[in-house]
Amino acid sequence: MTGLGVAAAVTAEAAPAPEEGDRQYWLRTLQRVAGPVLQNLAAGTLKRNMPVECVTGDPADRRKYTHLEAIGRLLAGIAPWLEAELPAGTERDLQTRYRTLAREAVRQGTDPKSPDFLNFREGSQPVVDCGFLAQAVLRAPQQLWEALDESTRRNLAEALESSRVITPGFNNWLLFSATVEAALAQMGRPSDAMRVDYAVREHQQWYVGDGVYGDGPQFHWDYYNSFVIQPMLVDVLRTTAAHTNRWARLVPDVMARAKRYAAIQERLIAPDGSYPAVGRSIAYRCGAFQVLAQAALLGALPAPLTGPRVRSALTAVMRRTLDAPGTFDREGWLTIGLCGHQPHLGEPYISTGSLYLCSVAMLPLGLKPSDVFWSGAAEDWTSRRLWRGEDAPADHAI
């Protein structure tokens, strides 16, 4: 099937189905979010067709970075689904088409001769989205590395390596460099263990307690523990364990903190699926719940959380943040906002490509449909139970 044929088929399948279940809703939402990015980059038309909305910053400046943001962040979220082994049927057919689109998008984005060759090294921002792209490779090593043709594998590795010229900030940015090195090690390329060691050890120093890290030496009231810090610590340490035992002793504490933060996140989801709109980058929408989604994907939900309870909670958050009128423009691209189009919620570094970090809420699509996360009967989440007067055990710090 040609690239245009794939795009047409994907778009056609994005319509809502009668009596739609949660997984069907998630898959329809995945198509709605991912379709424009993957279809255009696979066709070499992303730079031509993707708008660059940036209200409080400089659109010309953000245009240098926004396209890598879009593909890196999107793939970081949908990678587990691309990697999953699914039973024969409609969903696997859809997955097959998206795998093709994703690999072609990576080919176009890393080919220096492509009209959509992406910026991996100029300015400081590319280290961030090289990190997200690398995280996608960690989450889908077969589909986003092994299944690439030899030329694309070489181009992708060289693109990630080229980001080494960028010095990351002394904050969560250290983890982007570490994730790049973890991905290069997984690819069989020379990697810089010092960048991983520095990021991991600094974050141990920045741990402030009860499952929460500071963003650098200072603590911030925002969702960066979920956007970046905890998911990348978990993915880097899980991946590097195959190559070295240097950080093995840190894994139990890192996982325990992630599980505690997942428990906190579940309690932040209000009965109507809303949550506190605090801190910067709130326009990443449901991506704020990546730690909770990752814990479900890894089978690491802390008691008393269950897969069906978390599925119901995340579905409610997606509906609040992605179904609000104005969330997508007329061409299907995400707009800046939390609940609809709220452009002044975007900081100067926020542009259209930035918004695709919402996809990381979809990590549990990497679980098979037969997994209890999907097959179990829906359950109300904690705040719904408490605010209707139901009794429950008290919450405790670790």
Phi, psi and omega in degrees: 000136180288166178302318180294323178295318177299314181300316181296319181293318180297315180297320182296330184273002185275357182288147180296145179259153177295145180050052184291128175273177183299313182296321178296322177296315179299317181294321178294321178293319176304314180297320182295320180285312190278331188308304183300321181293308184292318181298317182286317180293321177298329180269358182074027183238015183295313181295330181284322192254338183282127177290159177238084177280127180202102192274316185260356179245197182257108181303324180296321178291316182292335178299337179291339190236338194296331184286320174294323175304313185299310185284320180297313182290318178300310182294327177301327181276320185265356182305314180300325177290319176300326184277338188296145172269110185254152175291157179302141179152191185298318182294320179294324176298317177297315179300318179301317179294320180290326174300316179298314179299316183297315181293322178292325177296317178296320180298312181295319185288338182253359181272115181302341180269355183280145174296342179252023175301131189266160180271109182255356189214348184265128187085186181261330185303323185303333179297328178297310189273342163296323177298315178294319177297318177297321178298324176299319178295319177299326184273344179219063185296329179286311187280329185251011172219294185300323184278355177286151174290162187301318181297319180290323176301316180296314181297320180294314180298317180293325178296314179294318179299326183293340180287351181296343179289347183268129175273116182289155176293162182273068183196211180301342180298335177304329183286337176293315177297319179297321181292322174302314181294323177297319179294319179297321176298318179295329178284351184084016179265157174301132180233158184259099182297334181297323179294323177291312183300316181298313181295314183294315183290323177297321180290333172296323177290331184270003178292128184254352177116160177052041174082015186230137176254151166286157175264083195086200183295342183253148173273138178238138172279090177201190184254024182288341170299332182260322178299320190225300201299300186290317179299322181286323174302314180297311183293319179296313182291323177295322183285314184290343178301336179283346185245336184201152175258017185303323184247014186301324183292343181275340188301313181302317180293318180298317179291321179297320178293320179296320179294320178295318180294325176298319178297319177297316181300318181299324180285342178283345183277114184289167181304333181263007179088359175278174180201165184300127180269069183246150173084174183280165178064028180296343179287359172282000172053229187294350173300345177299344184251031180298321182298317178297318178295319180294319178300320177295316180301319184273002182067034186242028179291133179282145174297144008266017182293144176235161178303310180298327178293315181290323176302314180296320181293314180294325177297319179296320179294317178299316181297319180294322188262334184250346179261354181296139177305136179094356180297325179243146176278184185295337179265001176094008179272146176297146175249162180288132178159177175248313179230079186100204182264107182227073193301332183279002169281353181269120175292170182303335180272000181268129172217183187307313182298328181301327191291344186284003172290348174304336184296338184290348172292345185267009183308323182295351172297346174288349174276143180296152178303335180281347179298147183300335175307320182262324188274339181288152179297142181303143177232146175289146179273175193303310185295327177295319180293313184294317186278001167255008173094009180285141179284152179199156176297150178290153177277147181223146174287164172261000000 
